[in-house]
Amino acid sequence: MDLASRLESLLTLAEEIGVDVRAEPMGGEGGGLCRLKGRTILFVDTAADVATRYDRTVAAMAGMPELNDRYLVPEVRQDIEHYLTHR
C-alpha cells in the first residue's frame, strides 16, 4: 500500500473517531494534533510532501486510545507501533 493510501486510511479513521481534520497549507513542515474549545483537531499541512504529512499524522495519532479497538490497515498499524516503540 502506498503512502498516499495509508494517509487517506488514517485520515478517514481520524474522522470516524471524532477528530476534525483540517487540510491547510502550513509551510511544508507543519501539522499535528491539538485541542481547541473542547474539540480535537488534526491539522494536515497541504504544502508538505506525502511522506511528511503521513509521518506527522502517525505521530499525532499514535497515542490515541481510540485506535486500540479499531481496525487499521496492517501497514498503518505497523507504522504506528513502530513510532510508539522508537520515539
Number of C-alpha atoms within 10 A of each C-alpha: 9 8 16 14 14 21 19 12 14 20 21 13 17 21 13 11 12 12 19 18 16 14 13 14 15 14 11 14 16 17 25 18 18 14 11 8 6 7 11 15 19 23 22 25 24 19 17 18 12 17 12 19 24 24 17 21 23 24 17 17 19 19 14 10 9 13 16 11 7 11 10 16 13 11 13 20 18 12 16 22 14 13 15 13 7 7 6
